[in-house]
Amino acid sequence: MGIFSRFFNKRAAKQPAPIKNTVPEEKKTIRKAFGVYCHGHHSTSGKALCPKCNALLMTAMTKIQRCPYGITKPLCHICETPCFGQKQTVEFRKIMKGSRKGMFFRHPMMFIKQKLKEWGFAYMKQKQGQKK
């Protein structure tokens, strides 16, 4: 076999990428964002959150597990069909938006990955809209 065989071998056709479970990473990001928001707005410290933020976080973690999109779910804070009730969705999005600046400074890599995913979903939605 030559060095170029992998490029010209028809049997080695591209395999579709395996489906990646995004749920654990999403949970980790949401936990960090809630911590940043609660520490900044409700003067908590350490891993402790205020009761209101903690209740909403536990609800979010439960709802993520039951997401109708499964393991290939979109990001919760930009999802068009949120799993929470109307009031909780507004609070959740407020917390995620309010923690952006803190996430950028405290967890820059996580922030950048999240932003790239947001842009990817926006691009995908734009492309789907153009096909119709």
KEMARSE-988964 format. One record per residue: x, y, z negated of N, C-alpha, C in turn; residue in one letter. Coordinates in nm, 4 decimals. Layout:
<rs>
+----------+----------+----------+----------+----------+----------+----------+----------+----------+------+
:      nc1 :      nc2 :      nc3 :     cac1 :     cac2 :     cac3 :      cc1 :      cc2 :      cc3 : code :
+----------+----------+----------+----------+----------+----------+----------+----------+----------+------+
:        X :        Y :        Z :        X :        Y :        Z :        X :        Y :        Z :    a :
...
+----------+----------+----------+----------+----------+----------+----------+----------+----------+------+
</rs>
This chain:
<rs>
+----------+----------+----------+----------+----------+----------+----------+----------+----------+------+
:      nc1 :      nc2 :      nc3 :     cac1 :     cac2 :     cac3 :      cc1 :      cc2 :      cc3 : code :
+----------+----------+----------+----------+----------+----------+----------+----------+----------+------+
:   0.0843 :  -0.1171 :   0.0000 :   0.0000 :   0.0000 :   0.0000 :   0.0891 :   0.1237 :   0.0000 :    m :
:   0.0530 :   0.2153 :   0.0856 :   0.1300 :   0.3378 :   0.0974 :   0.0823 :   0.4440 :   0.0001 :    g :
:   0.1526 :   0.5503 :   0.0012 :   0.1210 :   0.6602 :  -0.0901 :  -0.0108 :   0.7280 :  -0.0553 :    i :
:  -0.0511 :   0.7221 :   0.0725 :  -0.1741 :   0.7874 :   0.1163 :  -0.2954 :   0.6946 :   0.1164 :    f :
:  -0.2770 :   0.5723 :   0.0714 :  -0.3860 :   0.4756 :   0.0777 :  -0.5074 :   0.5179 :  -0.0061 :    s :
:  -0.4838 :   0.5818 :  -0.1143 :  -0.5983 :   0.6212 :  -0.1967 :  -0.6807 :   0.7308 :  -0.1311 :    r :
:  -0.6203 :   0.8086 :  -0.0399 :  -0.6942 :   0.9131 :   0.0293 :  -0.7739 :   0.8592 :   0.1474 :    f :
:  -0.7262 :   0.7503 :   0.2071 :  -0.7893 :   0.6979 :   0.3268 :  -0.8608 :   0.5655 :   0.3053 :    f :
:  -0.8598 :   0.5143 :   0.1852 :  -0.9239 :   0.3890 :   0.1537 :  -1.0737 :   0.4136 :   0.1357 :    n :
:  -1.1556 :   0.3496 :   0.2162 :  -1.3003 :   0.3719 :   0.2095 :  -1.3621 :   0.3077 :   0.0868 :    k :
:  -1.3001 :   0.2027 :   0.0360 :  -1.3535 :   0.1384 :  -0.0836 :  -1.3360 :   0.2247 :  -0.2076 :    r :
:  -1.2407 :   0.3129 :  -0.2048 :  -1.2158 :   0.3992 :  -0.3200 :  -1.2923 :   0.5306 :  -0.3059 :    a :
:  -1.4151 :   0.5194 :  -0.2566 :  -1.4982 :   0.6391 :  -0.2413 :  -1.5256 :   0.6989 :  -0.3787 :    a :
:  -1.5560 :   0.8253 :  -0.3786 :  -1.5783 :   0.8939 :  -0.5060 :  -1.6981 :   0.8361 :  -0.5792 :    k :
:  -1.6746 :   0.8049 :  -0.7041 :  -1.7803 :   0.7576 :  -0.7920 :  -1.8473 :   0.8792 :  -0.8537 :    q :
:  -1.9780 :   0.8743 :  -0.8747 :  -2.0405 :   0.9878 :  -0.9428 :  -1.9864 :   0.9990 :  -1.0852 :    p :
:  -1.9746 :   1.1210 :  -1.1324 :  -1.9229 :   1.1436 :  -1.2677 :  -2.0197 :   1.0841 :  -1.3696 :    a :
:  -1.9673 :   1.0218 :  -1.4730 :  -2.0565 :   0.9663 :  -1.5754 :  -2.1316 :   1.0780 :  -1.6470 :    p :
:  -2.2511 :   1.0478 :  -1.6916 :  -2.3325 :   1.1459 :  -1.7623 :  -2.2720 :   1.1673 :  -1.9005 :    i :
:  -2.2512 :   1.2929 :  -1.9333 :  -2.1889 :   1.3273 :  -2.0609 :  -2.2958 :   1.3663 :  -2.1619 :    k :
:  -2.2832 :   1.3148 :  -2.2815 :  -2.3738 :   1.3485 :  -2.3899 :  -2.3321 :   1.4842 :  -2.4462 :    n :
:  -2.4146 :   1.5868 :  -2.4246 :  -2.3821 :   1.7225 :  -2.4689 :  -2.4383 :   1.7553 :  -2.6063 :    t :
:  -2.5136 :   1.6655 :  -2.6645 :  -2.5825 :   1.6929 :  -2.7907 :  -2.4847 :   1.7171 :  -2.9070 :    v :
:  -2.3826 :   1.6331 :  -2.9308 :  -2.2942 :   1.6588 :  -3.0448 :  -2.2221 :   1.7937 :  -3.0353 :    p :
:  -2.1776 :   1.8289 :  -2.9168 :  -2.1093 :   1.9564 :  -2.8980 :  -2.2046 :   2.0738 :  -2.9211 :    e :
:  -2.3275 :   2.0593 :  -2.8744 :  -2.4279 :   2.1639 :  -2.8949 :  -2.4583 :   2.1814 :  -3.0437 :    e :
:  -2.4694 :   2.0719 :  -3.1168 :  -2.4949 :   2.0790 :  -3.2609 :  -2.3817 :   2.1497 :  -3.3338 :    k :
:  -2.2598 :   2.1165 :  -3.2971 :  -2.1430 :   2.1774 :  -3.3605 :  -2.1411 :   2.3285 :  -3.3359 :    k :
:  -2.1690 :   2.3691 :  -3.2138 :  -2.1708 :   2.5109 :  -3.1791 :  -2.2796 :   2.5846 :  -3.2556 :    t :
:  -2.3978 :   2.5246 :  -3.2636 :  -2.5088 :   2.5885 :  -3.3340 :  -2.4769 :   2.6025 :  -3.4828 :    i :
:  -2.4181 :   2.4997 :  -3.5440 :  -2.3808 :   2.5078 :  -3.6864 :  -2.2832 :   2.6229 :  -3.7104 :    r :
:  -2.1818 :   2.6328 :  -3.6242 :  -2.0826 :   2.7403 :  -3.6388 :  -2.1484 :   2.8765 :  -3.6203 :    k :
:  -2.2357 :   2.8888 :  -3.5211 :  -2.3025 :   3.0169 :  -3.4942 :  -2.3903 :   3.0574 :  -3.6121 :    a :
:  -2.4615 :   2.9630 :  -3.6701 :  -2.5451 :   2.9935 :  -3.7862 :  -2.4583 :   3.0372 :  -3.9038 :    f :
:  -2.3450 :   2.9718 :  -3.9239 :  -2.2541 :   3.0107 :  -4.0316 :  -2.2024 :   3.1518 :  -4.0125 :    g :
:  -2.1598 :   3.1835 :  -3.8908 :  -2.1085 :   3.3179 :  -3.8614 :  -2.2167 :   3.4217 :  -3.8846 :    v :
:  -2.3375 :   3.3950 :  -3.8366 :  -2.4477 :   3.4908 :  -3.8511 :  -2.4858 :   3.5094 :  -3.9981 :    y :
:  -2.5042 :   3.4011 :  -4.0686 :  -2.5498 :   3.4084 :  -4.2077 :  -2.4447 :   3.4751 :  -4.2968 :    c :
:  -2.3172 :   3.4451 :  -4.2750 :  -2.2119 :   3.5079 :  -4.3550 :  -2.2054 :   3.6577 :  -4.3276 :    h :
:  -2.2308 :   3.6971 :  -4.2052 :  -2.2252 :   3.8380 :  -4.1702 :  -2.3481 :   3.9182 :  -4.2100 :    g :
:  -2.4652 :   3.8561 :  -4.2034 :  -2.5898 :   3.9294 :  -4.2286 :  -2.6510 :   3.9054 :  -4.3669 :    h :
:  -2.6226 :   3.7911 :  -4.4265 :  -2.6854 :   3.7581 :  -4.5549 :  -2.5843 :   3.7425 :  -4.6675 :    h :
:  -2.4595 :   3.7786 :  -4.6427 :  -2.3523 :   3.7795 :  -4.7441 :  -2.3338 :   3.6453 :  -4.8139 :    s :
:  -2.3372 :   3.5382 :  -4.7385 :  -2.3063 :   3.4069 :  -4.7956 :  -2.1592 :   3.3782 :  -4.7708 :    t :
:  -2.1079 :   3.2729 :  -4.8307 :  -1.9672 :   3.2384 :  -4.8103 :  -1.9506 :   3.0876 :  -4.8068 :    s :
:  -1.8370 :   3.0450 :  -4.7566 :  -1.8081 :   2.9029 :  -4.7477 :  -1.8982 :   2.8344 :  -4.6464 :    g :
:  -1.9376 :   2.7122 :  -4.6782 :  -2.0268 :   2.6389 :  -4.5884 :  -2.1736 :   2.6619 :  -4.6219 :    k :
:  -2.1995 :   2.7344 :  -4.7303 :  -2.3371 :   2.7578 :  -4.7749 :  -2.4061 :   2.8610 :  -4.6865 :    a :
:  -2.5323 :   2.8341 :  -4.6555 :  -2.6163 :   2.9276 :  -4.5818 :  -2.7307 :   2.9700 :  -4.6732 :    l :
:  -2.7922 :   3.0831 :  -4.6398 :  -2.9091 :   3.1254 :  -4.7169 :  -3.0229 :   3.0259 :  -4.6895 :    c :
:  -3.1234 :   3.0188 :  -4.7754 :  -3.2312 :   2.9210 :  -4.7566 :  -3.3041 :   2.9348 :  -4.6228 :    p :
:  -3.3254 :   3.0581 :  -4.5788 :  -3.3962 :   3.0800 :  -4.4524 :  -3.3152 :   3.0259 :  -4.3332 :    k :
:  -3.1867 :   3.0593 :  -4.3283 :  -3.1003 :   3.0108 :  -4.2193 :  -3.0837 :   2.8593 :  -4.2257 :    c :
:  -3.0709 :   2.8069 :  -4.3467 :  -3.0547 :   2.6629 :  -4.3632 :  -3.1782 :   2.5871 :  -4.3147 :    n :
:  -3.2971 :   2.6391 :  -4.3456 :  -3.4211 :   2.5739 :  -4.3016 :  -3.4312 :   2.5760 :  -4.1485 :    a :
:  -3.3984 :   2.6892 :  -4.0874 :  -3.4037 :   2.6981 :  -3.9421 :  -3.2986 :   2.6093 :  -3.8771 :    l :
:  -3.1806 :   2.6002 :  -3.9393 :  -3.0749 :   2.5127 :  -3.8867 :  -3.1183 :   2.3663 :  -3.8919 :    l :
:  -3.1774 :   2.3247 :  -4.0023 :  -3.2230 :   2.1856 :  -4.0134 :  -3.3330 :   2.1561 :  -3.9108 :    m :
:  -3.4215 :   2.2521 :  -3.8899 :  -3.5250 :   2.2357 :  -3.7871 :  -3.4614 :   2.2225 :  -3.6491 :    t :
:  -3.3631 :   2.3059 :  -3.6217 :  -3.2952 :   2.3022 :  -3.4916 :  -3.2253 :   2.1679 :  -3.4703 :    a :
:  -3.1592 :   2.1168 :  -3.5737 :  -3.0888 :   1.9886 :  -3.5605 :  -3.1872 :   1.8740 :  -3.5341 :    m :
:  -3.3017 :   1.8785 :  -3.5999 :  -3.4040 :   1.7756 :  -3.5784 :  -3.4598 :   1.7839 :  -3.4373 :    t :
:  -3.4887 :   1.9060 :  -3.3927 :  -3.5480 :   1.9252 :  -3.2596 :  -3.4508 :   1.8893 :  -3.1480 :    k :
:  -3.3217 :   1.9116 :  -3.1697 :  -3.2229 :   1.8761 :  -3.0678 :  -3.2242 :   1.7260 :  -3.0435 :    i :
:  -3.2371 :   1.6485 :  -3.1504 :  -3.2420 :   1.5026 :  -3.1361 :  -3.3636 :   1.4578 :  -3.0554 :    q :
:  -3.4719 :   1.5336 :  -3.0622 :  -3.5963 :   1.4973 :  -2.9935 :  -3.6152 :   1.5728 :  -2.8627 :    r :
:  -3.5116 :   1.6340 :  -2.8112 :  -3.5212 :   1.7166 :  -2.6903 :  -3.5751 :   1.6337 :  -2.5730 :    c :
:  -3.6743 :   1.6860 :  -2.5002 :  -3.7293 :   1.6109 :  -2.3867 :  -3.6298 :   1.5930 :  -2.2719 :    p :
:  -3.5241 :   1.6723 :  -2.2684 :  -3.4234 :   1.6587 :  -2.1627 :  -3.3230 :   1.5484 :  -2.1926 :    y :
:  -3.3229 :   1.4973 :  -2.3138 :  -3.2320 :   1.3889 :  -2.3496 :  -3.0897 :   1.4383 :  -2.3696 :    g :
:  -2.9931 :   1.3550 :  -2.3324 :  -2.8530 :   1.3887 :  -2.3572 :  -2.7978 :   1.4889 :  -2.2574 :    i :
:  -2.8686 :   1.5152 :  -2.1502 :  -2.8205 :   1.6122 :  -2.0514 :  -2.8925 :   1.7451 :  -2.0664 :    t :
:  -2.9282 :   1.7790 :  -2.1865 :  -3.0078 :   1.8973 :  -2.2156 :  -2.9347 :   2.0268 :  -2.1823 :    k :
:  -3.0118 :   2.1311 :  -2.1483 :  -2.9499 :   2.2626 :  -2.1334 :  -2.9213 :   2.3222 :  -2.2711 :    p :
:  -2.8557 :   2.4357 :  -2.2727 :  -2.8272 :   2.5027 :  -2.3993 :  -2.9574 :   2.5503 :  -2.4625 :    l :
:  -2.9716 :   2.5288 :  -2.5910 :  -3.0978 :   2.5592 :  -2.6602 :  -3.1363 :   2.7062 :  -2.6527 :    c :
:  -3.0387 :   2.7960 :  -2.6651 :  -3.0735 :   2.9378 :  -2.6718 :  -3.1096 :   2.9981 :  -2.5361 :    h :
:  -3.0955 :   2.9215 :  -2.4262 :  -3.1394 :   2.9708 :  -2.2949 :  -3.2409 :   2.8770 :  -2.2301 :    i :
:  -3.2867 :   2.7786 :  -2.3045 :  -3.3817 :   2.6809 :  -2.2512 :  -3.5163 :   2.7471 :  -2.2221 :    c :
:  -3.5767 :   2.7079 :  -2.1103 :  -3.7061 :   2.7643 :  -2.0722 :  -3.8226 :   2.6978 :  -2.1441 :    e :
:  -3.8020 :   2.5776 :  -2.1947 :  -3.9064 :   2.5067 :  -2.2686 :  -3.8552 :   2.4755 :  -2.4091 :    t :
:  -3.8521 :   2.5759 :  -2.4979 :  -3.7970 :   2.5519 :  -2.6315 :  -3.8819 :   2.4536 :  -2.7115 :    p :
:  -3.8152 :   2.3779 :  -2.7950 :  -3.8812 :   2.2754 :  -2.8761 :  -3.9474 :   2.3334 :  -3.0007 :    c :
:  -3.9042 :   2.4512 :  -3.0436 :  -3.9563 :   2.5111 :  -3.1658 :  -4.0876 :   2.5813 :  -3.1379 :    f :
:  -4.1500 :   2.6273 :  -3.2456 :  -4.2665 :   2.7127 :  -3.2311 :  -4.2223 :   2.8522 :  -3.1859 :    g :
:  -4.3169 :   2.9374 :  -3.1531 :  -4.2864 :   3.0711 :  -3.1010 :  -4.2029 :   3.1529 :  -3.1997 :    q :
:  -4.2433 :   3.1556 :  -3.3263 :  -4.1727 :   3.2354 :  -3.4263 :  -4.0311 :   3.1829 :  -3.4493 :    k :
:  -4.0172 :   3.0517 :  -3.4593 :  -3.8849 :   2.9927 :  -3.4818 :  -3.7942 :   3.0118 :  -3.3604 :    q :
:  -3.8500 :   3.0084 :  -3.2407 :  -3.7700 :   3.0305 :  -3.1207 :  -3.7132 :   3.1714 :  -3.1197 :    t :
:  -3.7959 :   3.2682 :  -3.1563 :  -3.7497 :   3.4074 :  -3.1616 :  -3.6379 :   3.4212 :  -3.2653 :    v :
:  -3.6555 :   3.3629 :  -3.3823 :  -3.5528 :   3.3684 :  -3.4874 :  -3.4247 :   3.2985 :  -3.4432 :    e :
:  -3.4388 :   3.1817 :  -3.3809 :  -3.3231 :   3.1047 :  -3.3349 :  -3.2433 :   3.1858 :  -3.2328 :    f :
:  -3.3114 :   3.2424 :  -3.1362 :  -3.2429 :   3.3213 :  -3.0332 :  -3.1804 :   3.4472 :  -3.0922 :    r :
:  -3.2452 :   3.5055 :  -3.1930 :  -3.1896 :   3.6228 :  -3.2600 :  -3.0582 :   3.5864 :  -3.3299 :    k :
:  -3.0561 :   3.4728 :  -3.3966 :  -2.9347 :   3.4283 :  -3.4652 :  -2.8244 :   3.3980 :  -3.3645 :    i :
:  -2.8575 :   3.3280 :  -3.2567 :  -2.7561 :   3.2946 :  -3.1569 :  -2.7003 :   3.4208 :  -3.0906 :    m :
:  -2.7863 :   3.5172 :  -3.0651 :  -2.7409 :   3.6426 :  -3.0048 :  -2.6605 :   3.7244 :  -3.1051 :    k :
:  -2.7030 :   3.7265 :  -3.2294 :  -2.6350 :   3.8035 :  -3.3324 :  -2.5000 :   3.7472 :  -3.3717 :    g :
:  -2.4748 :   3.6224 :  -3.3415 :  -2.3477 :   3.5605 :  -3.3803 :  -2.2441 :   3.5645 :  -3.2681 :    s :
:  -2.2767 :   3.6207 :  -3.1535 :  -2.1834 :   3.6201 :  -3.0391 :  -2.0499 :   3.6860 :  -3.0706 :    r :
:  -2.0544 :   3.8062 :  -3.1253 :  -1.9316 :   3.8799 :  -3.1530 :  -1.8443 :   3.8048 :  -3.2540 :    k :
:  -1.9069 :   3.7549 :  -3.3598 :  -1.8329 :   3.6789 :  -3.4602 :  -1.7769 :   3.5490 :  -3.4047 :    g :
:  -1.8536 :   3.4835 :  -3.3196 :  -1.8055 :   3.3596 :  -3.2578 :  -1.6842 :   3.3879 :  -3.1684 :    m :
:  -1.6867 :   3.5010 :  -3.0999 :  -1.5754 :   3.5366 :  -3.0120 :  -1.4461 :   3.5510 :  -3.0915 :    f :
:  -1.4538 :   3.6109 :  -3.2105 :  -1.3336 :   3.6321 :  -3.2904 :  -1.2959 :   3.5130 :  -3.3773 :    f :
:  -1.3944 :   3.4385 :  -3.4289 :  -1.3636 :   3.3275 :  -3.5190 :  -1.3424 :   3.1951 :  -3.4471 :    r :
:  -1.4155 :   3.1725 :  -3.3396 :  -1.4064 :   3.0465 :  -3.2644 :  -1.4000 :   3.0779 :  -3.1146 :    h :
:  -1.2895 :   3.1362 :  -3.0683 :  -1.2839 :   3.1841 :  -2.9296 :  -1.2987 :   3.0748 :  -2.8242 :    p :
:  -1.2388 :   2.9583 :  -2.8444 :  -1.2495 :   2.8520 :  -2.7442 :  -1.3938 :   2.8007 :  -2.7339 :    m :
:  -1.4588 :   2.7867 :  -2.8479 :  -1.5977 :   2.7413 :  -2.8482 :  -1.6860 :   2.8454 :  -2.7777 :    m :
:  -1.6586 :   2.9729 :  -2.8037 :  -1.7338 :   3.0811 :  -2.7403 :  -1.7158 :   3.0775 :  -2.5889 :    f :
:  -1.5920 :   3.0597 :  -2.5437 :  -1.5638 :   3.0585 :  -2.3993 :  -1.6306 :   2.9391 :  -2.3323 :    i :
:  -1.6233 :   2.8225 :  -2.3947 :  -1.6891 :   2.7039 :  -2.3385 :  -1.8397 :   2.7250 :  -2.3273 :    k :
:  -1.8981 :   2.7839 :  -2.4309 :  -2.0421 :   2.8093 :  -2.4319 :  -2.0791 :   2.9076 :  -2.3206 :    q :
:  -1.9986 :   3.0122 :  -2.3039 :  -2.0257 :   3.1126 :  -2.2010 :  -2.0148 :   3.0508 :  -2.0621 :    k :
:  -1.9164 :   2.9656 :  -2.0401 :  -1.9019 :   2.8989 :  -1.9097 :  -2.0220 :   2.8095 :  -1.8800 :    l :
:  -2.0723 :   2.7413 :  -1.9837 :  -2.1917 :   2.6586 :  -1.9652 :  -2.3121 :   2.7449 :  -1.9295 :    k :
:  -2.3265 :   2.8596 :  -1.9975 :  -2.4371 :   2.9511 :  -1.9663 :  -2.4306 :   2.9949 :  -1.8210 :    e :
:  -2.3119 :   3.0334 :  -1.7761 :  -2.2964 :   3.0773 :  -1.6379 :  -2.3242 :   2.9630 :  -1.5410 :    w :
:  -2.2846 :   2.8421 :  -1.5778 :  -2.3112 :   2.7255 :  -1.4933 :  -2.4603 :   2.6997 :  -1.4782 :    g :
:  -2.5344 :   2.7086 :  -1.5893 :  -2.6796 :   2.6893 :  -1.5834 :  -2.7464 :   2.8003 :  -1.5030 :    f :
:  -2.6984 :   2.9238 :  -1.5200 :  -2.7553 :   3.0354 :  -1.4437 :  -2.7299 :   3.0165 :  -1.2944 :    a :
:  -2.6111 :   2.9712 :  -1.2590 :  -2.5771 :   2.9463 :  -1.1184 :  -2.6633 :   2.8338 :  -1.0619 :    y :
:  -2.6809 :   2.7284 :  -1.1406 :  -2.7618 :   2.6146 :  -1.0972 :  -2.9069 :   2.6577 :  -1.0740 :    m :
:  -2.9621 :   2.7383 :  -1.1648 :  -3.0985 :   2.7862 :  -1.1482 :  -3.1109 :   2.8761 :  -1.0253 :    k :
:  -3.0093 :   2.9573 :  -1.0015 :  -3.0100 :   3.0447 :  -0.8840 :  -3.0092 :   2.9619 :  -0.7559 :    q :
:  -2.9268 :   2.8598 :  -0.7512 :  -2.9184 :   2.7725 :  -0.6330 :  -3.0491 :   2.6973 :  -0.6115 :    k :
:  -3.1134 :   2.6534 :  -0.7190 :  -3.2414 :   2.5836 :  -0.7060 :  -3.3485 :   2.6770 :  -0.6547 :    q :
:  -3.3436 :   2.8027 :  -0.6953 :  -3.4396 :   2.9023 :  -0.6484 :  -3.4224 :   2.9346 :  -0.5013 :    g :
:  -3.3020 :   2.9266 :  -0.4496 :  -3.2756 :   2.9558 :  -0.3093 :  -3.3221 :   2.8452 :  -0.2170 :    q :
:  -3.3262 :   2.7215 :  -0.2669 :  -3.3659 :   2.6074 :  -0.1844 :  -3.5138 :   2.6072 :  -0.1543 :    k :
:  -3.5942 :   2.6690 :  -0.2386 :  -3.7397 :   2.6648 :  -0.2221 :  -3.7876 :   2.7523 :  -0.1130 :    k :
+----------+----------+----------+----------+----------+----------+----------+----------+----------+------+
</rs>
